[in-house]
Amino acid sequence: MADLVMVILGGVVLFFLIVEGAYSAYTLTIDYINRASGDLIKQANIVPGRKDSAV
């Protein structure tokens, strides 16, 4: 009985670790993409909403 409880608990912990790792990787990737696109916009000197800008 105790073995079954330990296996279930281990599975739950492992599941949460995997989900947490995937979530962290996802947020880091989104953050990196946002930062990279922000740098590109700065390099191109594009100001959204300005009449003479490329956007």
C-alpha positions as CSV (number, residue, x, y, z in Angstrom):
1,M,0.0,0.0,0.0
2,A,2.8,2.4,1.0
3,D,4.6,1.7,-2.3
4,L,1.6,2.6,-4.3
5,V,1.2,5.9,-2.5
6,M,4.9,6.7,-3.0
7,V,4.6,5.9,-6.8
8,I,1.5,8.2,-7.1
9,L,3.2,11.0,-5.2
10,G,6.4,10.6,-7.3
11,G,4.3,10.8,-10.5
12,V,2.5,13.9,-9.3
13,V,5.8,15.6,-8.4
14,L,7.4,14.6,-11.7
15,F,4.3,15.9,-13.6
16,F,4.5,19.3,-11.8
17,L,8.3,19.5,-12.5
18,I,7.8,18.8,-16.2
19,V,4.9,21.3,-16.5
20,E,6.9,23.9,-14.5
21,G,10.0,23.4,-16.7
22,A,7.9,23.7,-19.9
23,Y,6.2,26.8,-18.6
24,S,9.6,28.4,-17.7
25,A,11.0,27.6,-21.1
26,Y,7.9,29.0,-22.8
27,T,8.0,32.3,-20.8
28,L,11.8,32.6,-21.4
29,T,11.4,32.1,-25.1
30,I,8.6,34.6,-25.3
31,D,10.7,37.1,-23.3
32,Y,13.7,36.6,-25.6
33,I,11.5,37.0,-28.8
34,N,10.0,40.2,-27.4
35,R,13.4,41.6,-26.5
36,A,14.9,40.6,-29.9
37,S,12.0,42.2,-31.8
38,G,12.3,45.3,-29.6
39,D,16.0,45.6,-30.5
40,L,15.1,45.2,-34.2
41,I,12.6,48.0,-34.0
42,K,15.1,50.2,-32.3
43,Q,17.8,49.5,-34.9
44,A,15.3,50.3,-37.7
45,N,14.3,53.5,-35.9
46,I,10.6,52.7,-36.4
47,V,8.2,54.6,-34.2
48,P,4.7,53.2,-34.5
49,G,2.2,55.9,-35.2
50,R,4.6,58.4,-36.8
51,K,3.6,59.5,-40.3
52,D,7.1,59.1,-41.9
53,S,7.9,55.8,-40.3
54,A,7.9,52.4,-42.1
55,V,5.0,51.1,-40.1
